[in-house]
């Protein structure tokens, strides 16, 4: 059986590594403790975190706990978080460039420029929030037209489409 300080260290490690809520039942199973004993120890830890000059805290939510930063550090931490850089294939980047410069554009128009099918790539770009369907082209079959999103601008560090580099050669 673990000593009290070892139990606290284990709880801290579990909360840190999980980075999401951990239920009482998960703790009792992992640490082989009774719920009553676990509640006492975690409540002690909550008080210790709240009464110290640490930047993190433990919060209870119904039958679970989570470790998070203290609210007074939210502004400082918001300056540190940057959007995740997505890994896009060369084909996805080419397709995205065509959409960015030609929008609104249909899949058929993209395929004509690229010379290959783009169904899966377009669906992937939609899932990632980089493009969106913006209407139907008023032509036979009324194909969907696609344009870039604000997320596209954010990911590529642009404030508007006017920030896109000029095309020397290429898409006409």
C-alpha positions as a Markdown table, in Angstrom:
| # | Residue | x | y | z |
|---|---|---|---|---|
| 1 | Unk | 0.0 | 0.0 | 0.0 |
| 2 | Unk | 1.2 | 3.5 | -0.9 |
| 3 | Unk | 2.0 | 6.1 | 1.8 |
| 4 | Unk | -0.1 | 9.2 | 1.8 |
| 5 | Unk | 2.6 | 11.4 | 0.1 |
| 6 | Unk | 3.0 | 8.7 | -2.6 |
| 7 | Unk | -0.7 | 8.6 | -3.2 |
| 8 | Unk | -0.7 | 12.4 | -3.6 |
| 9 | Unk | 2.2 | 12.2 | -6.0 |
| 10 | Unk | 0.4 | 9.4 | -8.0 |
| 11 | Unk | -2.8 | 11.4 | -8.1 |
| 12 | Unk | -0.9 | 14.5 | -9.3 |
| 13 | Unk | 0.9 | 12.4 | -12.0 |
| 14 | Unk | -2.4 | 10.9 | -13.2 |
| 15 | Unk | -4.1 | 14.3 | -13.5 |
| 16 | Unk | -1.1 | 15.8 | -15.2 |
| 17 | Unk | -0.7 | 13.1 | -17.8 |
| 18 | Unk | -4.4 | 12.7 | -18.5 |
| 19 | Unk | -5.1 | 16.4 | -19.2 |
| 20 | Unk | -8.8 | 15.6 | -18.9 |
| 21 | Unk | -11.3 | 14.6 | -16.2 |
| 22 | Unk | -10.4 | 11.5 | -14.2 |
| 23 | Unk | -13.3 | 9.8 | -12.4 |
| 24 | Unk | -13.4 | 8.6 | -8.8 |
| 25 | Unk | -13.8 | 5.0 | -10.0 |
| 26 | Unk | -10.7 | 5.3 | -12.2 |
| 27 | Unk | -8.7 | 6.6 | -9.3 |
| 28 | Unk | -9.9 | 3.9 | -6.9 |
| 29 | Unk | -9.1 | 1.2 | -9.5 |
| 30 | Unk | -5.6 | 2.6 | -10.3 |
| 31 | Unk | -4.6 | 3.3 | -6.7 |
| 32 | Unk | -6.5 | 0.5 | -4.9 |
| 33 | Unk | -8.1 | 3.0 | -2.5 |
| 34 | Unk | -11.6 | 3.3 | -1.0 |
| 35 | Unk | -13.6 | 6.3 | -2.3 |
| 36 | Unk | -13.8 | 7.9 | 1.2 |
| 37 | Unk | -10.1 | 7.8 | 1.6 |
| 38 | Unk | -9.6 | 9.1 | -1.9 |
| 39 | Unk | -12.0 | 12.0 | -1.3 |
| 40 | Unk | -10.1 | 13.1 | 1.8 |
| 41 | Unk | -6.7 | 13.0 | 0.1 |
| 42 | Unk | -7.9 | 14.9 | -3.0 |
| 43 | Unk | -9.6 | 17.5 | -0.9 |
| 44 | Unk | -6.4 | 18.0 | 1.0 |
| 45 | Unk | -4.6 | 18.4 | -2.4 |
| 46 | Unk | -7.2 | 20.9 | -3.6 |
| 47 | Unk | -6.6 | 23.0 | -0.5 |
| 48 | Unk | -2.9 | 22.8 | -0.8 |
| 49 | Unk | -3.0 | 23.9 | -4.4 |
| 50 | Unk | -5.5 | 26.7 | -3.6 |
| 51 | Unk | -3.4 | 28.0 | -0.7 |
| 52 | Unk | -0.1 | 28.0 | -2.4 |
| 53 | Unk | 1.4 | 30.2 | -5.1 |
| 54 | Unk | 1.2 | 27.6 | -7.7 |
| 55 | Unk | -0.1 | 28.3 | -11.2 |
| 56 | Unk | -2.2 | 25.1 | -11.3 |
| 57 | Unk | -5.2 | 23.8 | -9.4 |
| 58 | Unk | -7.3 | 20.7 | -9.1 |
| 59 | Unk | -11.0 | 21.1 | -9.7 |
| 60 | Unk | -13.8 | 18.8 | -8.8 |
| 61 | Unk | -16.7 | 18.3 | -11.2 |
| 62 | Unk | -19.4 | 15.9 | -10.0 |
| 63 | Unk | -17.6 | 12.6 | -9.7 |
| 64 | Unk | -14.4 | 13.5 | -11.4 |
| 65 | Unk | -11.3 | 15.7 | -11.1 |
| 66 | Unk | -9.2 | 17.7 | -13.5 |
| 67 | Unk | -5.9 | 19.6 | -13.2 |
| 68 | Unk | -5.8 | 22.9 | -14.9 |
| 69 | Unk | -4.2 | 26.4 | -14.7 |
| 70 | Unk | -5.5 | 29.0 | -12.3 |
| 71 | Unk | -7.8 | 31.6 | -13.9 |
| 72 | Unk | -5.5 | 34.5 | -13.0 |
| 73 | Unk | -3.0 | 33.2 | -15.5 |
| 74 | Unk | -5.4 | 32.9 | -18.5 |
| 75 | Unk | -4.3 | 36.1 | -20.2 |
| 76 | Unk | -0.7 | 35.2 | -19.9 |
| 77 | Unk | -1.3 | 31.7 | -21.2 |
| 78 | Unk | -3.5 | 32.9 | -24.1 |
| 79 | Unk | -0.5 | 34.7 | -25.5 |
| 80 | Unk | 1.4 | 31.4 | -25.6 |
| 81 | Unk | -1.1 | 29.3 | -27.5 |
| 82 | Unk | -0.8 | 29.3 | -31.2 |
| 83 | Unk | -2.9 | 27.5 | -33.7 |
| 84 | Unk | -1.6 | 24.0 | -34.4 |
| 85 | Unk | 0.2 | 23.7 | -37.7 |
| 86 | Unk | -1.5 | 21.2 | -39.9 |
| 87 | Unk | 0.4 | 18.8 | -42.0 |
| 88 | Unk | -0.9 | 19.0 | -45.6 |
| 89 | Unk | 0.2 | 16.9 | -48.5 |
| 90 | Unk | 1.6 | 18.6 | -51.6 |
| 91 | Unk | -1.6 | 17.6 | -53.4 |
| 92 | Unk | -3.7 | 19.2 | -50.6 |
| 93 | Unk | -1.6 | 22.4 | -50.7 |
| 94 | Unk | -1.9 | 22.6 | -54.5 |
| 95 | Unk | -5.7 | 22.1 | -54.3 |
| 96 | Unk | -5.9 | 24.7 | -51.5 |
| 97 | Unk | -3.9 | 27.2 | -53.5 |
| 98 | Unk | -6.2 | 26.8 | -56.5 |
| 99 | Unk | -9.3 | 27.3 | -54.3 |
| 100 | Unk | -7.7 | 30.4 | -52.6 |
| 101 | Unk | -6.8 | 32.1 | -55.9 |
| 102 | Unk | -9.9 | 31.0 | -58.0 |
| 103 | Unk | -12.7 | 31.0 | -55.4 |
| 104 | Unk | -15.4 | 30.2 | -55.6 |
| 105 | Unk | -14.4 | 27.2 | -57.6 |
| 106 | Unk | -15.9 | 23.8 | -58.4 |
| 107 | Unk | -14.3 | 20.4 | -58.1 |
| 108 | Unk | -14.4 | 20.0 | -61.8 |
| 109 | Unk | -12.5 | 23.3 | -62.3 |
| 110 | Unk | -9.9 | 22.2 | -59.7 |
| 111 | Unk | -9.6 | 18.8 | -61.4 |
| 112 | Unk | -9.1 | 20.5 | -64.8 |
| 113 | Unk | -6.2 | 22.6 | -63.4 |
| 114 | Unk | -4.6 | 19.7 | -61.5 |
| 115 | Unk | -5.4 | 16.9 | -63.9 |
| 116 | Unk | -6.4 | 14.5 | -61.2 |
| 117 | Unk | -9.5 | 13.8 | -59.1 |
| 118 | Unk | -9.7 | 15.9 | -55.9 |
| 119 | Unk | -12.8 | 14.4 | -54.1 |
| 120 | Unk | -10.9 | 13.1 | -51.1 |
| 121 | Unk | -8.6 | 16.1 | -50.9 |
| 122 | Unk | -11.6 | 18.5 | -50.9 |
| 123 | Unk | -13.4 | 16.5 | -48.3 |
| 124 | Unk | -10.3 | 16.5 | -46.1 |
| 125 | Unk | -9.9 | 20.3 | -46.5 |
| 126 | Unk | -13.6 | 20.7 | -45.5 |
| 127 | Unk | -13.0 | 18.5 | -42.4 |
| 128 | Unk | -10.0 | 20.6 | -41.4 |
| 129 | Unk | -12.1 | 23.7 | -41.7 |
| 130 | Unk | -9.9 | 25.3 | -44.4 |
| 131 | Unk | -12.6 | 25.4 | -47.1 |
| 132 | Unk | -16.3 | 25.4 | -47.2 |
| 133 | Unk | -19.1 | 25.0 | -49.8 |
| 134 | Unk | -20.2 | 28.5 | -50.7 |
| 135 | Unk | -23.1 | 27.8 | -53.1 |
| 136 | Unk | -24.0 | 26.1 | -56.4 |
| 137 | Unk | -22.8 | 27.1 | -59.8 |
| 138 | Unk | -25.6 | 28.0 | -62.1 |
| 139 | Unk | -24.7 | 25.5 | -64.7 |
| 140 | Unk | -25.7 | 22.0 | -65.8 |
| 141 | Unk | -25.8 | 19.8 | -62.7 |
| 142 | Unk | -25.4 | 22.8 | -60.3 |
| 143 | Unk | -22.0 | 21.6 | -58.9 |
| 144 | Unk | -20.9 | 22.9 | -55.5 |
| 145 | Unk | -18.5 | 25.8 | -55.3 |
| 146 | Unk | -15.8 | 26.0 | -52.7 |
| 147 | Unk | -14.0 | 28.9 | -51.0 |
| 148 | Unk | -11.5 | 29.3 | -48.2 |
| 149 | Unk | -12.5 | 30.0 | -44.6 |
| 150 | Unk | -11.3 | 32.4 | -41.9 |
| 151 | Unk | -9.5 | 29.3 | -40.4 |
| 152 | Unk | -7.5 | 29.1 | -43.7 |
| 153 | Unk | -6.4 | 32.8 | -43.2 |
| 154 | Unk | -5.5 | 32.1 | -39.5 |
| 155 | Unk | -3.5 | 28.9 | -40.3 |
| 156 | Unk | -1.5 | 30.7 | -43.0 |
| 157 | Unk | -1.1 | 33.9 | -41.1 |
| 158 | Unk | -3.1 | 36.1 | -43.5 |
| 159 | Unk | -5.5 | 38.9 | -42.5 |
| 160 | Unk | -7.3 | 38.7 | -45.8 |
| 161 | Unk | -7.1 | 37.1 | -49.3 |
| 162 | Unk | -5.4 | 40.3 | -50.5 |
| 163 | Unk | -2.3 | 39.1 | -48.5 |
| 164 | Unk | -1.9 | 36.2 | -50.9 |
| 165 | Unk | 1.3 | 36.5 | -53.0 |
| 166 | Unk | 0.8 | 37.6 | -56.6 |
| 167 | Unk | 0.8 | 34.8 | -59.1 |
| 168 | Unk | 3.6 | 35.1 | -61.7 |
| 169 | Unk | 2.6 | 32.1 | -63.7 |
| 170 | Unk | 0.1 | 29.5 | -63.3 |
| 171 | Unk | -3.6 | 29.6 | -62.6 |
| 172 | Unk | -5.5 | 31.5 | -65.2 |
